[in-house]
Amino acid sequence: MKKLFAATALVIMFSGFAFADLTNRADFVQIINVDPKGGVQIKEPGYDFVTYKDTATIPYVLYGSKIIAGSKPVQIIFYQMAVMELDKNQGVVIAKDPVADQIQVSKLQTPSENNRIKIDLCDGKTAYFGGDSIIGLSLNEKSQSMFLSVLQGGLKIFSGISYISDYSIGDVYEAKQDMSITGN
């Protein structure tokens, strides 16, 4: 009876760890480009920073992780619809808002010379945020749109080099994916 109890306890404990890992994985966040000369540092909750030089060796990004670019830019893709580029020494924190069902991104205070973080959006626009900003990213698969919600600070939207508008706390920008096929 004691052996059965111990075996059952181990099964429950290990299945709990497996379930915890699945719920903490940021399935819609993937690091897609790392220069081997620069690398990327990732600090998962409760662990020290680990440096990776190759995208194939990077584990799933967990919510609560801190990501810092090394001496070369690093690209992170969200929902297959937006690419964030971290310049040299820039860093972000990836979190999840379970109520709003969105990914939250905030800038880490690092010794980077560039205070703005760039996000290339699926509609061809570019968003910039920095300083104390917290941006919420969510997906609407039905309308092929991604929403950027300003939770703190601000967001600036550009089309090429042309400034379009500022978004402040409570504002939401919709980046609608262009599904049209153009041909000559």
C-alpha positions as CSV (number, residue, x, y, z in Angstrom):
1,M,0.0,0.0,0.0
2,K,2.9,2.4,0.8
3,K,4.5,1.6,-2.5
4,L,1.2,2.3,-4.4
5,F,0.8,5.6,-2.5
6,A,4.4,6.6,-3.3
7,A,4.1,5.7,-7.0
8,T,0.8,7.6,-7.3
9,A,2.3,10.7,-5.6
10,L,5.2,10.6,-8.0
11,V,2.9,10.4,-11.0
12,I,0.8,13.3,-9.7
13,M,3.9,15.4,-9.0
14,F,5.5,14.8,-12.4
15,S,2.2,15.4,-14.3
16,G,1.9,18.6,-12.4
17,F,5.3,19.8,-13.5
18,A,4.5,18.9,-17.1
19,F,1.2,20.8,-16.9
20,A,2.9,23.8,-15.4
21,D,5.4,23.9,-18.2
22,L,2.6,23.9,-20.8
23,T,0.7,26.7,-19.2
24,N,3.8,28.9,-18.8
25,R,5.0,28.5,-22.4
26,A,4.6,31.5,-24.6
27,D,3.5,29.5,-27.7
28,F,3.0,32.6,-29.8
29,V,6.4,34.1,-29.0
30,Q,9.5,32.8,-30.8
31,I,13.0,34.1,-31.2
32,I,13.7,33.8,-34.9
33,N,17.0,35.5,-35.6
34,V,20.2,35.5,-33.4
35,D,23.6,36.4,-34.7
36,P,26.1,33.8,-33.4
37,K,28.6,36.6,-32.8
38,G,26.2,38.5,-30.6
39,G,23.9,35.9,-29.0
40,V,20.9,36.4,-26.8
41,Q,20.5,36.1,-23.1
42,I,17.3,34.6,-21.6
43,K,16.4,34.6,-17.9
44,E,13.5,32.3,-17.1
45,P,11.7,32.9,-13.9
46,G,13.7,31.6,-11.0
47,Y,16.9,31.0,-13.0
48,D,20.0,32.8,-14.0
49,F,20.7,34.3,-17.4
50,V,21.7,31.8,-20.1
51,T,23.4,32.9,-23.3
52,Y,22.3,31.2,-26.6
53,K,24.2,31.7,-29.9
54,D,21.9,29.7,-32.2
55,T,18.1,29.8,-32.6
56,A,18.0,25.9,-32.8
57,T,19.3,25.7,-29.2
58,I,16.8,28.3,-27.7
59,P,14.1,26.6,-25.6
60,Y,10.5,27.6,-25.6
61,V,10.1,31.2,-24.2
62,L,8.3,31.1,-20.9
63,Y,6.1,33.8,-19.6
64,G,8.0,36.0,-17.1
65,S,11.2,35.6,-19.1
66,K,13.6,38.4,-19.7
67,I,15.3,38.5,-23.1
68,I,18.4,40.7,-23.8
69,A,20.2,41.0,-27.1
70,G,23.9,40.6,-27.1
71,S,26.2,42.7,-29.3
72,K,24.1,42.1,-32.4
73,P,20.3,42.5,-33.1
74,V,17.8,39.8,-32.1
75,Q,14.4,39.3,-33.7
76,I,11.3,38.0,-31.9
77,I,8.1,37.1,-33.7
78,F,4.6,37.4,-32.1
79,Y,1.6,35.4,-33.4
80,Q,3.4,35.1,-36.8
81,M,2.2,38.6,-37.4
82,A,4.7,41.1,-35.8
83,V,8.5,41.0,-35.6
84,M,10.2,42.9,-32.7
85,E,13.9,43.8,-33.2
86,L,16.1,44.2,-30.2
87,D,19.2,46.3,-30.9
88,K,22.5,45.8,-29.1
89,N,22.0,45.3,-25.4
90,Q,18.2,46.0,-25.5
91,G,16.0,43.8,-23.4
92,V,12.3,43.1,-22.8
93,V,10.1,41.1,-20.4
94,I,7.5,38.8,-21.8
95,A,4.5,38.3,-19.5
96,K,0.9,37.1,-19.9
97,D,-2.3,38.8,-18.8
98,P,-4.7,35.8,-18.2
99,V,-7.8,38.1,-17.9
100,A,-7.3,39.9,-21.2
101,D,-5.7,36.9,-22.9
102,Q,-2.8,38.9,-24.2
103,I,1.0,38.9,-24.2
104,Q,2.5,41.9,-22.4
105,V,5.9,43.3,-23.4
106,S,7.8,45.8,-21.4
107,K,11.3,47.3,-22.0
108,L,14.0,46.4,-19.6
109,Q,16.3,49.1,-18.3
110,T,19.7,48.1,-19.9
111,P,22.8,50.0,-20.9
112,S,21.5,50.2,-24.5
113,E,22.0,53.5,-26.3
114,N,18.7,53.1,-28.2
115,N,15.7,53.7,-25.9
116,R,13.1,52.7,-28.5
117,I,12.1,49.2,-29.4
118,K,10.9,48.6,-32.9
119,I,8.0,46.3,-34.0
120,D,7.4,45.6,-37.7
121,L,3.7,44.9,-38.1
122,C,1.8,42.7,-40.5
123,D,0.1,45.7,-42.1
124,G,3.4,47.2,-43.2
125,K,3.5,49.8,-40.4
126,T,6.1,50.1,-37.7
127,A,5.5,50.6,-34.0
128,Y,8.0,52.0,-31.5
129,F,7.8,52.0,-27.7
130,G,10.3,52.6,-25.0
131,G,11.0,53.8,-21.5
132,D,8.2,52.9,-19.1
133,S,5.8,51.5,-21.8
134,I,3.9,48.3,-21.4
135,I,2.3,47.0,-24.6
136,G,-0.3,44.3,-24.8
137,L,-0.4,42.1,-27.9
138,S,-3.4,40.0,-28.8
139,L,-4.7,38.1,-31.8
140,N,-8.0,38.0,-33.6
141,E,-7.8,35.0,-35.9
142,K,-11.2,35.6,-37.4
143,S,-10.3,39.0,-38.8
144,Q,-6.6,38.2,-39.3
145,S,-5.7,41.1,-37.0
146,M,-3.3,41.7,-34.2
147,F,-4.1,44.3,-31.6
148,L,-1.5,46.5,-29.8
149,S,-2.9,47.9,-26.5
150,V,-1.1,50.6,-24.6
151,L,-1.2,49.6,-21.0
152,Q,1.4,52.1,-19.8
153,G,3.5,54.8,-21.5
154,G,3.0,55.2,-25.2
155,L,3.3,53.8,-28.7
156,K,4.2,55.6,-32.0
157,I,3.1,54.3,-35.3
158,F,4.9,55.0,-38.6
159,S,4.4,54.1,-42.2
160,G,7.9,54.0,-43.7
161,I,9.5,57.1,-42.4
162,S,6.2,59.0,-42.2
163,Y,4.8,59.5,-38.7
164,I,1.1,58.5,-38.4
165,S,0.0,58.8,-34.8
166,D,0.6,58.5,-31.1
167,Y,-1.2,56.0,-28.9
168,S,-1.4,56.5,-25.1
169,I,-2.8,54.5,-22.2
170,G,-6.0,52.8,-23.1
171,D,-5.6,53.2,-26.8
172,V,-5.6,50.2,-29.1
173,Y,-4.0,49.9,-32.6
174,E,-5.3,47.2,-35.0
175,A,-2.8,45.8,-37.4
176,K,-4.8,44.0,-40.1
177,Q,-2.9,41.4,-42.1
178,D,-2.9,42.1,-45.8
179,M,-4.1,38.9,-47.4
180,S,-4.4,40.3,-50.9
181,I,-2.2,38.8,-53.6
182,T,-0.7,41.2,-56.0
183,G,0.7,40.3,-59.4
184,N,2.0,42.0,-62.5
